[in-house]
Amino acid sequence: MPTFELNLSDDVYAEFQQLADEEFVSEEQAAEDLIASGIEAYNVTVVDDDPRDEMLDGAENNMFDTAEDPGSIEDDRL
């Protein structure tokens, strides 16, 4: 198993020790579980399923695709 060294502030280390004593069998298990949980939380993919976004994008694209040059109407009359 790989090992690494980590420098923590005194406050964070005190919180870690208290949590490890209360919730885990050992500091090693606490460190592994907490780091794994942090990595899992960090890798969350945000899914934006708001259908209004797609509708607005489509409306904007259609607006520009179908817009005619206002000057062309006047040019036809001349």
N, C-alpha and C positions, 0 to 999 in steps of 0.2 A: 504494500500500500504506500503510495507517495506521501511524503511529509513536507510541511512548509512551516515557515516561521511568520508570525503575524504580530505587529506592534499595535496595541490598543491603548487608548487613553485610560487612565485610572478609573474614571467613571464607567466607561463601557465595560471594562474588565470586571468591575465589581458587579454590574448588572448581569454579566455573563455567568460569573461564579454563582450568584444567587439563583439564577434560572437553572443552571446545571445541577445545583444541589437539590432544588425543589422538584424538578420535572424529569431529570434524566438519571441514568445509572452512573454515568461517568462524564467527565469533561470532554473526553474524546467523542463519545456518542453525541453529546450536546453540540459540539463543534461541527461534526459531520451532518447531523440533522438540520441544524440552523443554516449552515452554508448551502446544503441541498435545497432547503426551502427558499432561501434567498435567490438562488439561481433559477429555480422554477418560477418564482414570482417575477423575476426580471425578464424572463423569456416569454411572457404572455403576449399573444398577438391580439391587437385590438381590431375587432370587426365592426365596421360601421355599416349597418344594414338599413340606413335611413333612406327609404324610397324617394323622399323629396329631393335628395341630391341628384339622383339619376334623372328625375323628371325635369329639374331645373337645367341640368346640363343638356338634355335633349332639346328643351325649349330654346335655349340660347343658340345651340347649333342650328336648329331649324330657322330661327329668326335671321341668322346671317346667311343661310343657304338660300332663303326665299326672298330676301330683300332685293328690290330693284333700285336702280340708280334713279333718284328723283329727277335728275336733269334730263334723263332720256325721254320722259313724257313731254316735256316742253320742246325738246329737239324735234320730236315727231310732228308737232303742230306747225313748225316753221317751214 
